[in-house]
């Protein structure tokens, strides 16, 4: 059950968290549930449940900010997230039909 929950919080392709770990929502969750890991996971899962794509990605253009630091740490790959289903001990990932898994 925990593996299923964690899979729903990270990108299938690049393994990044689907919400910005340095963003205000994540910081609020980390501070409020600092000593309650299960509740923290539930709250992060709640924030990630409606994410259909990995944050960022795509945009062509410079991948460095004005200080020359890489922005890739906060960007995602832009890939579409699968729908995870659990059947007994198996977890299946189902992608929408228009997703190209090559690449």
Phi and psi restraints in degrees (range 20) as a CNS / XPLOR table:
assign (resid 1 and name C) (resid 2 and name N)
       (resid 2 and name CA) (resid 2 and name C) 1.0 -65.8 20.0 2
assign (resid 2 and name N) (resid 2 and name CA)
       (resid 2 and name C) (resid 3 and name N) 1.0 -40.1 20.0 2
assign (resid 2 and name C) (resid 3 and name N)
       (resid 3 and name CA) (resid 3 and name C) 1.0 -61.7 20.0 2
assign (resid 3 and name N) (resid 3 and name CA)
       (resid 3 and name C) (resid 4 and name N) 1.0 -42.4 20.0 2
assign (resid 3 and name C) (resid 4 and name N)
       (resid 4 and name CA) (resid 4 and name C) 1.0 -59.9 20.0 2
assign (resid 4 and name N) (resid 4 and name CA)
       (resid 4 and name C) (resid 5 and name N) 1.0 -43.6 20.0 2
assign (resid 4 and name C) (resid 5 and name N)
       (resid 5 and name CA) (resid 5 and name C) 1.0 -65.6 20.0 2
assign (resid 5 and name N) (resid 5 and name CA)
       (resid 5 and name C) (resid 6 and name N) 1.0 -42.6 20.0 2
assign (resid 5 and name C) (resid 6 and name N)
       (resid 6 and name CA) (resid 6 and name C) 1.0 -67.1 20.0 2
assign (resid 6 and name N) (resid 6 and name CA)
       (resid 6 and name C) (resid 7 and name N) 1.0 -39.1 20.0 2
assign (resid 6 and name C) (resid 7 and name N)
       (resid 7 and name CA) (resid 7 and name C) 1.0 -59.2 20.0 2
assign (resid 7 and name N) (resid 7 and name CA)
       (resid 7 and name C) (resid 8 and name N) 1.0 -34.3 20.0 2
assign (resid 7 and name C) (resid 8 and name N)
       (resid 8 and name CA) (resid 8 and name C) 1.0 -74.1 20.0 2
assign (resid 8 and name N) (resid 8 and name CA)
       (resid 8 and name C) (resid 9 and name N) 1.0 -10.7 20.0 2
assign (resid 8 and name C) (resid 9 and name N)
       (resid 9 and name CA) (resid 9 and name C) 1.0 -100.6 20.0 2
assign (resid 9 and name N) (resid 9 and name CA)
       (resid 9 and name C) (resid 10 and name N) 1.0 -10.7 20.0 2
assign (resid 9 and name C) (resid 10 and name N)
       (resid 10 and name CA) (resid 10 and name C) 1.0 -123.2 20.0 2
assign (resid 10 and name N) (resid 10 and name CA)
       (resid 10 and name C) (resid 11 and name N) 1.0 157.3 20.0 2
assign (resid 10 and name C) (resid 11 and name N)
       (resid 11 and name CA) (resid 11 and name C) 1.0 -71.7 20.0 2
assign (resid 11 and name N) (resid 11 and name CA)
       (resid 11 and name C) (resid 12 and name N) 1.0 137.4 20.0 2
assign (resid 11 and name C) (resid 12 and name N)
       (resid 12 and name CA) (resid 12 and name C) 1.0 -65.7 20.0 2
assign (resid 12 and name N) (resid 12 and name CA)
       (resid 12 and name C) (resid 13 and name N) 1.0 -34.6 20.0 2
assign (resid 12 and name C) (resid 13 and name N)
       (resid 13 and name CA) (resid 13 and name C) 1.0 -87.7 20.0 2
assign (resid 13 and name N) (resid 13 and name CA)
       (resid 13 and name C) (resid 14 and name N) 1.0 -50.8 20.0 2
assign (resid 13 and name C) (resid 14 and name N)
       (resid 14 and name CA) (resid 14 and name C) 1.0 -109.3 20.0 2
assign (resid 14 and name N) (resid 14 and name CA)
       (resid 14 and name C) (resid 15 and name N) 1.0 -3.9 20.0 2
assign (resid 14 and name C) (resid 15 and name N)
       (resid 15 and name CA) (resid 15 and name C) 1.0 66.3 20.0 2
assign (resid 15 and name N) (resid 15 and name CA)
       (resid 15 and name C) (resid 16 and name N) 1.0 18.7 20.0 2
assign (resid 15 and name C) (resid 16 and name N)
       (resid 16 and name CA) (resid 16 and name C) 1.0 -83.9 20.0 2
assign (resid 16 and name N) (resid 16 and name CA)
       (resid 16 and name C) (resid 17 and name N) 1.0 152.8 20.0 2
assign (resid 16 and name C) (resid 17 and name N)
       (resid 17 and name CA) (resid 17 and name C) 1.0 -63.0 20.0 2
assign (resid 17 and name N) (resid 17 and name CA)
       (resid 17 and name C) (resid 18 and name N) 1.0 138.5 20.0 2
assign (resid 17 and name C) (resid 18 and name N)
       (resid 18 and name CA) (resid 18 and name C) 1.0 -74.6 20.0 2
assign (resid 18 and name N) (resid 18 and name CA)
       (resid 18 and name C) (resid 19 and name N) 1.0 -13.1 20.0 2
assign (resid 18 and name C) (resid 19 and name N)
       (resid 19 and name CA) (resid 19 and name C) 1.0 -111.5 20.0 2
assign (resid 19 and name N) (resid 19 and name CA)
       (resid 19 and name C) (resid 20 and name N) 1.0 157.1 20.0 2
assign (resid 19 and name C) (resid 20 and name N)
       (resid 20 and name CA) (resid 20 and name C) 1.0 -69.3 20.0 2
assign (resid 20 and name N) (resid 20 and name CA)
       (resid 20 and name C) (resid 21 and name N) 1.0 115.8 20.0 2
assign (resid 20 and name C) (resid 21 and name N)
       (resid 21 and name CA) (resid 21 and name C) 1.0 -66.3 20.0 2
assign (resid 21 and name N) (resid 21 and name CA)
       (resid 21 and name C) (resid 22 and name N) 1.0 -17.5 20.0 2
assign (resid 21 and name C) (resid 22 and name N)
       (resid 22 and name CA) (resid 22 and name C) 1.0 -103.0 20.0 2
assign (resid 22 and name N) (resid 22 and name CA)
       (resid 22 and name C) (resid 23 and name N) 1.0 4.0 20.0 2
assign (resid 22 and name C) (resid 23 and name N)
       (resid 23 and name CA) (resid 23 and name C) 1.0 -77.7 20.0 2
assign (resid 23 and name N) (resid 23 and name CA)
       (resid 23 and name C) (resid 24 and name N) 1.0 168.9 20.0 2
assign (resid 23 and name C) (resid 24 and name N)
       (resid 24 and name CA) (resid 24 and name C) 1.0 -64.4 20.0 2
assign (resid 24 and name N) (resid 24 and name CA)
       (resid 24 and name C) (resid 25 and name N) 1.0 -36.5 20.0 2
assign (resid 24 and name C) (resid 25 and name N)
       (resid 25 and name CA) (resid 25 and name C) 1.0 -65.2 20.0 2
assign (resid 25 and name N) (resid 25 and name CA)
       (resid 25 and name C) (resid 26 and name N) 1.0 -46.3 20.0 2
assign (resid 25 and name C) (resid 26 and name N)
       (resid 26 and name CA) (resid 26 and name C) 1.0 -64.6 20.0 2
assign (resid 26 and name N) (resid 26 and name CA)
       (resid 26 and name C) (resid 27 and name N) 1.0 -42.2 20.0 2
assign (resid 26 and name C) (resid 27 and name N)
       (resid 27 and name CA) (resid 27 and name C) 1.0 -61.8 20.0 2
assign (resid 27 and name N) (resid 27 and name CA)
       (resid 27 and name C) (resid 28 and name N) 1.0 -40.1 20.0 2
assign (resid 27 and name C) (resid 28 and name N)
       (resid 28 and name CA) (resid 28 and name C) 1.0 -63.1 20.0 2
assign (resid 28 and name N) (resid 28 and name CA)
       (resid 28 and name C) (resid 29 and name N) 1.0 -42.9 20.0 2
assign (resid 28 and name C) (resid 29 and name N)
       (resid 29 and name CA) (resid 29 and name C) 1.0 -64.1 20.0 2
assign (resid 29 and name N) (resid 29 and name CA)
       (resid 29 and name C) (resid 30 and name N) 1.0 -45.3 20.0 2
assign (resid 29 and name C) (resid 30 and name N)
       (resid 30 and name CA) (resid 30 and name C) 1.0 -61.0 20.0 2
assign (resid 30 and name N) (resid 30 and name CA)
       (resid 30 and name C) (resid 31 and name N) 1.0 -42.0 20.0 2
assign (resid 30 and name C) (resid 31 and name N)
       (resid 31 and name CA) (resid 31 and name C) 1.0 -72.0 20.0 2
assign (resid 31 and name N) (resid 31 and name CA)
       (resid 31 and name C) (resid 32 and name N) 1.0 -42.9 20.0 2
assign (resid 31 and name C) (resid 32 and name N)
       (resid 32 and name CA) (resid 32 and name C) 1.0 -69.1 20.0 2
assign (resid 32 and name N) (resid 32 and name CA)
       (resid 32 and name C) (resid 33 and name N) 1.0 -37.1 20.0 2
assign (resid 32 and name C) (resid 33 and name N)
       (resid 33 and name CA) (resid 33 and name C) 1.0 -115.4 20.0 2
assign (resid 33 and name N) (resid 33 and name CA)
       (resid 33 and name C) (resid 34 and name N) 1.0 38.0 20.0 2
assign (resid 33 and name C) (resid 34 and name N)
       (resid 34 and name CA) (resid 34 and name C) 1.0 -55.3 20.0 2
assign (resid 34 and name N) (resid 34 and name CA)
       (resid 34 and name C) (resid 35 and name N) 1.0 -41.1 20.0 2
assign (resid 34 and name C) (resid 35 and name N)
       (resid 35 and name CA) (resid 35 and name C) 1.0 -108.4 20.0 2
assign (resid 35 and name N) (resid 35 and name CA)
       (resid 35 and name C) (resid 36 and name N) 1.0 17.9 20.0 2
assign (resid 35 and name C) (resid 36 and name N)
       (resid 36 and name CA) (resid 36 and name C) 1.0 -129.6 20.0 2
assign (resid 36 and name N) (resid 36 and name CA)
       (resid 36 and name C) (resid 37 and name N) 1.0 80.5 20.0 2
assign (resid 36 and name C) (resid 37 and name N)
       (resid 37 and name CA) (resid 37 and name C) 1.0 -62.2 20.0 2
assign (resid 37 and name N) (resid 37 and name CA)
       (resid 37 and name C) (resid 38 and name N) 1.0 -35.5 20.0 2
assign (resid 37 and name C) (resid 38 and name N)
       (resid 38 and name CA) (resid 38 and name C) 1.0 -69.7 20.0 2
assign (resid 38 and name N) (resid 38 and name CA)
       (resid 38 and name C) (resid 39 and name N) 1.0 -40.8 20.0 2
assign (resid 38 and name C) (resid 39 and name N)
       (resid 39 and name CA) (resid 39 and name C) 1.0 -68.2 20.0 2
assign (resid 39 and name N) (resid 39 and name CA)
       (resid 39 and name C) (resid 40 and name N) 1.0 -36.4 20.0 2
assign (resid 39 and name C) (resid 40 and name N)
       (resid 40 and name CA) (resid 40 and name C) 1.0 -61.3 20.0 2
assign (resid 40 and name N) (resid 40 and name CA)
       (resid 40 and name C) (resid 41 and name N) 1.0 -44.2 20.0 2
assign (resid 40 and name C) (resid 41 and name N)
       (resid 41 and name CA) (resid 41 and name C) 1.0 -61.2 20.0 2
assign (resid 41 and name N) (resid 41 and name CA)
       (resid 41 and name C) (resid 42 and name N) 1.0 -43.0 20.0 2
assign (resid 41 and name C) (resid 42 and name N)
       (resid 42 and name CA) (resid 42 and name C) 1.0 -60.5 20.0 2
assign (resid 42 and name N) (resid 42 and name CA)
       (resid 42 and name C) (resid 43 and name N) 1.0 -42.1 20.0 2
assign (resid 42 and name C) (resid 43 and name N)
       (resid 43 and name CA) (resid 43 and name C) 1.0 -68.7 20.0 2
assign (resid 43 and name N) (resid 43 and name CA)
       (resid 43 and name C) (resid 44 and name N) 1.0 -40.9 20.0 2
assign (resid 43 and name C) (resid 44 and name N)
       (resid 44 and name CA) (resid 44 and name C) 1.0 -65.9 20.0 2
assign (resid 44 and name N) (resid 44 and name CA)
       (resid 44 and name C) (resid 45 and name N) 1.0 -40.9 20.0 2
assign (resid 44 and name C) (resid 45 and name N)
       (resid 45 and name CA) (resid 45 and name C) 1.0 -60.1 20.0 2
assign (resid 45 and name N) (resid 45 and name CA)
       (resid 45 and name C) (resid 46 and name N) 1.0 -41.7 20.0 2
assign (resid 45 and name C) (resid 46 and name N)
       (resid 46 and name CA) (resid 46 and name C) 1.0 -60.7 20.0 2
assign (resid 46 and name N) (resid 46 and name CA)
       (resid 46 and name C) (resid 47 and name N) 1.0 -40.8 20.0 2
assign (resid 46 and name C) (resid 47 and name N)
       (resid 47 and name CA) (resid 47 and name C) 1.0 -69.3 20.0 2
assign (resid 47 and name N) (resid 47 and name CA)
       (resid 47 and name C) (resid 48 and name N) 1.0 -31.4 20.0 2
assign (resid 47 and name C) (resid 48 and name N)
       (resid 48 and name CA) (resid 48 and name C) 1.0 -90.1 20.0 2
assign (resid 48 and name N) (resid 48 and name CA)
       (resid 48 and name C) (resid 49 and name N) 1.0 -12.9 20.0 2
assign (resid 48 and name C) (resid 49 and name N)
       (resid 49 and name CA) (resid 49 and name C) 1.0 -62.1 20.0 2
assign (resid 49 and name N) (resid 49 and name CA)
       (resid 49 and name C) (resid 50 and name N) 1.0 -27.4 20.0 2
assign (resid 49 and name C) (resid 50 and name N)
       (resid 50 and name CA) (resid 50 and name C) 1.0 -99.4 20.0 2
assign (resid 50 and name N) (resid 50 and name CA)
       (resid 50 and name C) (resid 51 and name N) 1.0 6.2 20.0 2
assign (resid 50 and name C) (resid 51 and name N)
       (resid 51 and name CA) (resid 51 and name C) 1.0 -78.3 20.0 2
assign (resid 51 and name N) (resid 51 and name CA)
       (resid 51 and name C) (resid 52 and name N) 1.0 123.3 20.0 2
assign (resid 51 and name C) (resid 52 and name N)
       (resid 52 and name CA) (resid 52 and name C) 1.0 -102.4 20.0 2
assign (resid 52 and name N) (resid 52 and name CA)
       (resid 52 and name C) (resid 53 and name N) 1.0 -17.8 20.0 2
assign (resid 52 and name C) (resid 53 and name N)
       (resid 53 and name CA) (resid 53 and name C) 1.0 -134.7 20.0 2
assign (resid 53 and name N) (resid 53 and name CA)
       (resid 53 and name C) (resid 54 and name N) 1.0 153.5 20.0 2
assign (resid 53 and name C) (resid 54 and name N)
       (resid 54 and name CA) (resid 54 and name C) 1.0 -68.5 20.0 2
assign (resid 54 and name N) (resid 54 and name CA)
       (resid 54 and name C) (resid 55 and name N) 1.0 131.9 20.0 2
assign (resid 54 and name C) (resid 55 and name N)
       (resid 55 and name CA) (resid 55 and name C) 1.0 -56.6 20.0 2
assign (resid 55 and name N) (resid 55 and name CA)
       (resid 55 and name C) (resid 56 and name N) 1.0 135.9 20.0 2
assign (resid 55 and name C) (resid 56 and name N)
       (resid 56 and name CA) (resid 56 and name C) 1.0 85.0 20.0 2
assign (resid 56 and name N) (resid 56 and name CA)
       (resid 56 and name C) (resid 57 and name N) 1.0 -139.2 20.0 2
assign (resid 56 and name C) (resid 57 and name N)
       (resid 57 and name CA) (resid 57 and name C) 1.0 73.6 20.0 2
assign (resid 57 and name N) (resid 57 and name CA)
       (resid 57 and name C) (resid 58 and name N) 1.0 -172.0 20.0 2
assign (resid 57 and name C) (resid 58 and name N)
       (resid 58 and name CA) (resid 58 and name C) 1.0 56.3 20.0 2
assign (resid 58 and name N) (resid 58 and name CA)
       (resid 58 and name C) (resid 59 and name N) 1.0 -90.9 20.0 2
assign (resid 58 and name C) (resid 59 and name N)
       (resid 59 and name CA) (resid 59 and name C) 1.0 -7.3 20.0 2
assign (resid 59 and name N) (resid 59 and name CA)
       (resid 59 and name C) (resid 60 and name N) 1.0 5.6 20.0 2
assign (resid 59 and name C) (resid 60 and name N)
       (resid 60 and name CA) (resid 60 and name C) 1.0 30.0 20.0 2
assign (resid 60 and name N) (resid 60 and name CA)
       (resid 60 and name C) (resid 61 and name N) 1.0 147.5 20.0 2
assign (resid 60 and name C) (resid 61 and name N)
       (resid 61 and name CA) (resid 61 and name C) 1.0 123.7 20.0 2
assign (resid 61 and name N) (resid 61 and name CA)
       (resid 61 and name C) (resid 62 and name N) 1.0 -175.3 20.0 2
assign (resid 61 and name C) (resid 62 and name N)
       (resid 62 and name CA) (resid 62 and name C) 1.0 -72.7 20.0 2
assign (resid 62 and name N) (resid 62 and name CA)
       (resid 62 and name C) (resid 63 and name N) 1.0 136.7 20.0 2
assign (resid 62 and name C) (resid 63 and name N)
       (resid 63 and name CA) (resid 63 and name C) 1.0 -103.1 20.0 2
assign (resid 63 and name N) (resid 63 and name CA)
       (resid 63 and name C) (resid 64 and name N) 1.0 26.3 20.0 2
assign (resid 63 and name C) (resid 64 and name N)
       (resid 64 and name CA) (resid 64 and name C) 1.0 -128.5 20.0 2
assign (resid 64 and name N) (resid 64 and name CA)
       (resid 64 and name C) (resid 65 and name N) 1.0 144.9 20.0 2
assign (resid 64 and name C) (resid 65 and name N)
       (resid 65 and name CA) (resid 65 and name C) 1.0 -83.5 20.0 2
assign (resid 65 and name N) (resid 65 and name CA)
       (resid 65 and name C) (resid 66 and name N) 1.0 -176.7 20.0 2
assign (resid 65 and name C) (resid 66 and name N)
       (resid 66 and name CA) (resid 66 and name C) 1.0 -68.2 20.0 2
assign (resid 66 and name N) (resid 66 and name CA)
       (resid 66 and name C) (resid 67 and name N) 1.0 -14.4 20.0 2
assign (resid 66 and name C) (resid 67 and name N)
       (resid 67 and name CA) (resid 67 and name C) 1.0 -91.8 20.0 2
assign (resid 67 and name N) (resid 67 and name CA)
       (resid 67 and name C) (resid 68 and name N) 1.0 0.0 20.0 2
assign (resid 67 and name C) (resid 68 and name N)
       (resid 68 and name CA) (resid 68 and name C) 1.0 86.6 20.0 2
assign (resid 68 and name N) (resid 68 and name CA)
       (resid 68 and name C) (resid 69 and name N) 1.0 1.6 20.0 2
assign (resid 68 and name C) (resid 69 and name N)
       (resid 69 and name CA) (resid 69 and name C) 1.0 -81.3 20.0 2
assign (resid 69 and name N) (resid 69 and name CA)
       (resid 69 and name C) (resid 70 and name N) 1.0 148.1 20.0 2
assign (resid 69 and name C) (resid 70 and name N)
       (resid 70 and name CA) (resid 70 and name C) 1.0 -71.0 20.0 2
assign (resid 70 and name N) (resid 70 and name CA)
       (resid 70 and name C) (resid 71 and name N) 1.0 135.2 20.0 2
assign (resid 70 and name C) (resid 71 and name N)
       (resid 71 and name CA) (resid 71 and name C) 1.0 -90.4 20.0 2
assign (resid 71 and name N) (resid 71 and name CA)
       (resid 71 and name C) (resid 72 and name N) 1.0 -3.5 20.0 2
assign (resid 71 and name C) (resid 72 and name N)
       (resid 72 and name CA) (resid 72 and name C) 1.0 -61.9 20.0 2
assign (resid 72 and name N) (resid 72 and name CA)
       (resid 72 and name C) (resid 73 and name N) 1.0 -23.9 20.0 2
assign (resid 72 and name C) (resid 73 and name N)
       (resid 73 and name CA) (resid 73 and name C) 1.0 -62.4 20.0 2
assign (resid 73 and name N) (resid 73 and name CA)
       (resid 73 and name C) (resid 74 and name N) 1.0 -32.9 20.0 2
assign (resid 73 and name C) (resid 74 and name N)
       (resid 74 and name CA) (resid 74 and name C) 1.0 -102.1 20.0 2
assign (resid 74 and name N) (resid 74 and name CA)
       (resid 74 and name C) (resid 75 and name N) 1.0 -6.3 20.0 2
assign (resid 74 and name C) (resid 75 and name N)
       (resid 75 and name CA) (resid 75 and name C) 1.0 -93.7 20.0 2
assign (resid 75 and name N) (resid 75 and name CA)
       (resid 75 and name C) (resid 76 and name N) 1.0 154.9 20.0 2
assign (resid 75 and name C) (resid 76 and name N)
       (resid 76 and name CA) (resid 76 and name C) 1.0 -104.9 20.0 2
assign (resid 76 and name N) (resid 76 and name CA)
       (resid 76 and name C) (resid 77 and name N) 1.0 -172.0 20.0 2
assign (resid 76 and name C) (resid 77 and name N)
       (resid 77 and name CA) (resid 77 and name C) 1.0 -92.3 20.0 2
assign (resid 77 and name N) (resid 77 and name CA)
       (resid 77 and name C) (resid 78 and name N) 1.0 -12.8 20.0 2
assign (resid 77 and name C) (resid 78 and name N)
       (resid 78 and name CA) (resid 78 and name C) 1.0 84.2 20.0 2
assign (resid 78 and name N) (resid 78 and name CA)
       (resid 78 and name C) (resid 79 and name N) 1.0 5.7 20.0 2
assign (resid 78 and name C) (resid 79 and name N)
       (resid 79 and name CA) (resid 79 and name C) 1.0 -77.4 20.0 2
assign (resid 79 and name N) (resid 79 and name CA)
       (resid 79 and name C) (resid 80 and name N) 1.0 155.0 20.0 2
assign (resid 79 and name C) (resid 80 and name N)
       (resid 80 and name CA) (resid 80 and name C) 1.0 -78.7 20.0 2
assign (resid 80 and name N) (resid 80 and name CA)
       (resid 80 and name C) (resid 81 and name N) 1.0 138.0 20.0 2
assign (resid 80 and name C) (resid 81 and name N)
       (resid 81 and name CA) (resid 81 and name C) 1.0 -85.0 20.0 2
assign (resid 81 and name N) (resid 81 and name CA)
       (resid 81 and name C) (resid 82 and name N) 1.0 141.1 20.0 2
assign (resid 81 and name C) (resid 82 and name N)
       (resid 82 and name CA) (resid 82 and name C) 1.0 -79.4 20.0 2
assign (resid 82 and name N) (resid 82 and name CA)
       (resid 82 and name C) (resid 83 and name N) 1.0 167.5 20.0 2
assign (resid 82 and name C) (resid 83 and name N)
       (resid 83 and name CA) (resid 83 and name C) 1.0 -96.3 20.0 2
assign (resid 83 and name N) (resid 83 and name CA)
       (resid 83 and name C) (resid 84 and name N) 1.0 122.6 20.0 2
assign (resid 83 and name C) (resid 84 and name N)
       (resid 84 and name CA) (resid 84 and name C) 1.0 -94.0 20.0 2
assign (resid 84 and name N) (resid 84 and name CA)
       (resid 84 and name C) (resid 85 and name N) 1.0 133.0 20.0 2
assign (resid 84 and name C) (resid 85 and name N)
       (resid 85 and name CA) (resid 85 and name C) 1.0 -127.4 20.0 2
assign (resid 85 and name N) (resid 85 and name CA)
       (resid 85 and name C) (resid 86 and name N) 1.0 145.0 20.0 2
assign (resid 85 and name C) (resid 86 and name N)
       (resid 86 and name CA) (resid 86 and name C) 1.0 -114.0 20.0 2
assign (resid 86 and name N) (resid 86 and name CA)
       (resid 86 and name C) (resid 87 and name N) 1.0 127.1 20.0 2
assign (resid 86 and name C) (resid 87 and name N)
       (resid 87 and name CA) (resid 87 and name C) 1.0 -126.4 20.0 2
assign (resid 87 and name N) (resid 87 and name CA)
       (resid 87 and name C) (resid 88 and name N) 1.0 109.8 20.0 2
assign (resid 87 and name C) (resid 88 and name N)
       (resid 88 and name CA) (resid 88 and name C) 1.0 55.8 20.0 2
assign (resid 88 and name N) (resid 88 and name CA)
       (resid 88 and name C) (resid 89 and name N) 1.0 -115.2 20.0 2
assign (resid 88 and name C) (resid 89 and name N)
       (resid 89 and name CA) (resid 89 and name C) 1.0 -99.7 20.0 2
assign (resid 89 and name N) (resid 89 and name CA)
       (resid 89 and name C) (resid 90 and name N) 1.0 0.7 20.0 2
assign (resid 89 and name C) (resid 90 and name N)
       (resid 90 and name CA) (resid 90 and name C) 1.0 -96.3 20.0 2
assign (resid 90 and name N) (resid 90 and name CA)
       (resid 90 and name C) (resid 91 and name N) 1.0 143.7 20.0 2
assign (resid 90 and name C) (resid 91 and name N)
       (resid 91 and name CA) (resid 91 and name C) 1.0 -118.3 20.0 2
assign (resid 91 and name N) (resid 91 and name CA)
       (resid 91 and name C) (resid 92 and name N) 1.0 126.9 20.0 2
assign (resid 91 and name C) (resid 92 and name N)
       (resid 92 and name CA) (resid 92 and name C) 1.0 -113.4 20.0 2
assign (resid 92 and name N) (resid 92 and name CA)
       (resid 92 and name C) (resid 93 and name N) 1.0 139.3 20.0 2
assign (resid 92 and name C) (resid 93 and name N)
       (resid 93 and name CA) (resid 93 and name C) 1.0 -107.0 20.0 2
assign (resid 93 and name N) (resid 93 and name CA)
       (resid 93 and name C) (resid 94 and name N) 1.0 121.3 20.0 2
assign (resid 93 and name C) (resid 94 and name N)
       (resid 94 and name CA) (resid 94 and name C) 1.0 -113.4 20.0 2
assign (resid 94 and name N) (resid 94 and name CA)
       (resid 94 and name C) (resid 95 and name N) 1.0 119.0 20.0 2
assign (resid 94 and name C) (resid 95 and name N)
       (resid 95 and name CA) (resid 95 and name C) 1.0 -94.6 20.0 2
assign (resid 95 and name N) (resid 95 and name CA)
       (resid 95 and name C) (resid 96 and name N) 1.0 150.1 20.0 2
assign (resid 95 and name C) (resid 96 and name N)
       (resid 96 and name CA) (resid 96 and name C) 1.0 -60.5 20.0 2
assign (resid 96 and name N) (resid 96 and name CA)
       (resid 96 and name C) (resid 97 and name N) 1.0 151.7 20.0 2
assign (resid 96 and name C) (resid 97 and name N)
       (resid 97 and name CA) (resid 97 and name C) 1.0 -62.2 20.0 2
assign (resid 97 and name N) (resid 97 and name CA)
       (resid 97 and name C) (resid 98 and name N) 1.0 -23.5 20.0 2
assign (resid 97 and name C) (resid 98 and name N)
       (resid 98 and name CA) (resid 98 and name C) 1.0 -87.2 20.0 2
assign (resid 98 and name N) (resid 98 and name CA)
       (resid 98 and name C) (resid 99 and name N) 1.0 4.2 20.0 2
assign (resid 98 and name C) (resid 99 and name N)
       (resid 99 and name CA) (resid 99 and name C) 1.0 -87.9 20.0 2
assign (resid 99 and name N) (resid 99 and name CA)
       (resid 99 and name C) (resid 100 and name N) 1.0 130.1 20.0 2
assign (resid 99 and name C) (resid 100 and name N)
       (resid 100 and name CA) (resid 100 and name C) 1.0 -93.3 20.0 2
assign (resid 100 and name N) (resid 100 and name CA)
       (resid 100 and name C) (resid 101 and name N) 1.0 115.6 20.0 2
assign (resid 100 and name C) (resid 101 and name N)
       (resid 101 and name CA) (resid 101 and name C) 1.0 -86.2 20.0 2
assign (resid 101 and name N) (resid 101 and name CA)
       (resid 101 and name C) (resid 102 and name N) 1.0 -3.5 20.0 2
assign (resid 101 and name C) (resid 102 and name N)
       (resid 102 and name CA) (resid 102 and name C) 1.0 -77.5 20.0 2
assign (resid 102 and name N) (resid 102 and name CA)
       (resid 102 and name C) (resid 103 and name N) 1.0 143.5 20.0 2
